[in-house]
């Protein structure tokens, strides 16, 4: 799967210097280490971010000069601190690390950078780093979030997306079955929902129903307080064929995004 010719990390410093002269688009995978239920690995977000970056490089080969930087496997996952295996950076630390990675790439001669960021908790810190980099270094940072794109692009693949979507469930579970079947233990897979023992009616990670209002209220509990197994959604519909469709749609969008980024940032 991984085309080593696209790996920035495998280059020597002199090869990096020469590569920068080509003005490639550098993809930077960013993940997280957090729970996804009893059936999925805690490094799921990270391995999918890296896999996605190399898949994008493969799909754009011949159209865009792409290099994939070494992945940043740690992210910001404060919502899941109540579960073992959570290795979370603070928002401030993640923003600083991403900012310094961007700065280092710029100092090495790379000015076209797309972050392949695959964790919701990362979005705020990473967005801040990207905005500061525009101000400080003049670079226009791109951003792709494969899991979030999947939620938007896969709805018509299910009879009722709202019933099956969730953390550790669809569409990420099917995607994992297609990408990393050896790291999914379906014997341990179980559906889940949200329930509070303190009177709230949770509707999402940090939302709760308020009377008859159509909008929720925000409550910053730990996910472990409203989910005993860390899962929301229905795992029973997961299927590798759905995962292959996820790859086709999500990676297709990401590849087209990188082509668009390339067209609009290339210096003639």
N, C-alpha and C positions, 0 to 999 in steps of 0.2 A: 504494500500500500504506500509506504513512505518512499518518495523519490529523493534519495540522498543528495541529488544534484540541486535540490531546492533548499537544502538545509544551510542556513547561515552558520550554525554552530559547528559544522564539520569543516569549515574553511579555516585556513591559516590566516594570520593577520594581514599578510601581503595579498592573499586572495580576496579578503574582505575589502581591502583598499581598492583593488581592481574592480570588484563587483560594484562598489559604490559609484564608480565612474559611469556605469551603465544606467544609473538612476532607476533602479528597480522599485517596485512596491514591496515593502517589508510587512509581512503579516506577523503579529505578535499574539500568540495564544495566551489567554489568561483564564484560569479556572478557579476552583475552590475545593476544599476538603471538608465535606459535610455529609450528613446522613441522607439517604434516599430510600429508607425502609429496610427491612430485614433481608431483602433479596438483591440489593444493588450495592456496588462498592462505594466507599466514601470519596474516592477520587474520580467519580463519574464525570463531574463537570470539567475536570482538567483533561482527562483523556479524550473527551469528546471535542473540547476546544482545539487540542493539538491535532486530532484526527481531521477535524473540519478544515483547519488551516492547510494541511497537506492535500486534502481533497480539492479545496479551492485552487491551490497551485496546479493540481493535475488538470482540472477542468478548464483553466485559463491558459494552459500551456500552448504556446504558439500565438496567443493573443496579447498576453501581458507578461513582462519580465517580473517574476515573483520570487522572493526569498522568504523562508519561514524562520523566524528567530526562535531560539530556545524558549520553551514554555515557562510561564510563571504559574506554578501549580497551586499556590496559596492565594486565597481571596478573603473577602469580608463576608462572614456568615453568622452574624450575631443572633439571628432568629433561632438557630439550631444548637445553641450552646448547651442545652439541656440533654443532648444526646452524646454518648461517647464517640470518640473519633473526630470530633469537631476541632479542626486546627485553623482557627480564624485569626486574621490580622485585624487590627483596628482600622477604621476608615482612614484615619490620618496616615497610618503606616502604608496602607495600600496606595493611597494617592501619592505619597512621597516616592514609593518604589516605582510606580508606573511613570511618574514624572522624570525620575532619574534614568529609567530605561530609555525613554524617549530622548532625553538630553544626550545620553551616550550614543544612541543611534545617529542623532544629528551631528554630533562631533566626529563620528566616523564617516560622515558624508552622505547619510541617508536622509532624505527630506520627504519621502512619501511613505506613510505609515498607516496601516489599518489594524486596529485592535480587534482580535477575535475573542470577545469576552463572553464567557458562557455561564455567568452566575448573576442572578438578580441583585444580590447584595453588593456586587462590585460596581453597579452602574453609576451610582452617585460619586464615589471616589474616582473612578476612572474618567467619568465625564469632566470632573473638576480638573484632573490632570491634563486632559485633552484641551480644555479651554485655556488653561494656563500656558500650555505649550504653544498655542496659537499666538498668544500675547508675547511670550518670552522668546520664542525661537522662530516664529513666523511660519511654522508648519501647519498644514491642514490635516488633522487626524481623522481617519475614518473609524467607524465602529460597527461591528456585527455581533449579534447576540443570537446564536443558533437556536437555543431552546425557546426563546421568546418568539422568534420567527416561526417556529414549528406550531406554536399555539394558534397563530394567525393563519398559517397556510394550510393546516390540516383539518380544519373544522368539518369540511364536507366529506371527509373520509370515514366519519362515524354517523350513526343514526342520531345520536344525541351527544354532541361533544361536551356539553356542560356536565353530563352524567359520568363521563369517563375520564375527563381531564383531571390532572392533579399531580402532586409531588410524589414521585415514585410510581406513577401510573402513566396514563397516556398524555401526549404521544411519546414521551421520552422512553417509556419502557419498550415499546415496539422498536424505537430507534436503536436502543441498546441491544436488542435481540438481533438486529441486522448488523450492527457495527462490532459489538463485543459479546457474542453469545456465550463465550466461555466465562464471562464475568457476571452472568445473570443466573441466579439460583431460583428458578420458578417454583421449586418445591417449597420455598419459604415465602413466596409472594402472597400477599393478602391485601385486599382492598381496605380502605380506611375512610374515615370521615372526621369531622370536627365536633368536639363536645367539651363543654366547660363544666367544672364542678362548682363553680362560684356564681352561677346564675346567668352568665352571658350566653348569647346564641351566636357562636362564631360563624362567619361566612367566608373567611379567608385567613391568610397568615396573620393579619393585623386588623381585621374588620369584624364588626359585630352588628347584628340586626338591632335597630332602634325603633321600637313600637311598629307602627304601620308605614313608616317612611320608606321611600324607594331607594334612598341612599343609606349606606352603612355609617357607623361611627368607628373611629380608630382607637385601638387598644394595643399597647406594646407589650404583649405577653411573650414568653418563650413558646416556641412551637410545641415543645414537650408538654405544656400545660393544657393544650387543646387537642393533642393527637398522641395516643399511647404508642403507636407503632411507627409514627413518622410519615404515614402515607395518607394521601387524600386521593379520591378517584377510584376507578374500577380497573383492577389488573386483569380481569378475566378475558378481556377482548384483545389483549396484547398478541401481536403476531409479527413474525419477521417480514412478511410481505407488506404490512403497513409501514414497518421501519424502512423498507426499501423505497417506498413512496415518499417517506419523510426525507430520505437522502436525495431523491430526485428533485423534490420541490424546494427544500431548504437550501441544499447545496447549489441548486440551479439559480436561486435568487442571489445567494452569496457570490457566485461566480460572476453574475451579471453586474452586481454592485461593484465588484473589483474592476471589471471592464469600464464601468462608468467613472469610477474614481480615477482610473488610469487616464481615460480620455480627457478628464477635466483638470488633471494636475500635471500632465506631461509638459515639459519645457521644450519648445521647438527650437 
